[in-house]
């Protein structure tokens, strides 16, 4: 089974890297960019055959390592 975990900053948390990317896009002449928030994506291969077990393992991984839950949200998507 494969999964994708997306980690993003919570609303209200300053995102200096996103601001730097926004400025770089503007300096490159990319039109219409009103804001950028950056995040992380993890593509994970799992040996679990049950979706519930996979989600529980991924939630534990997010809570312990992949996300700083004080300032970040995470979303788990099971692919197959």
QUIUR-V646654 format. One record per helix or strand of 3 or more residues. SS is the DSSP state (~ for helix, > for strand). FROM is the first residue (numbers start at 1). TO is the last residue. If there is no record, write none. Layout:
BEGIN
<<SS,FROM,TO> <SS,FROM,TO>>
END
This chain:
BEGIN
<<>,2,9> <~,16,27> <>,39,45> <~,51,66> <>,72,78>>
END
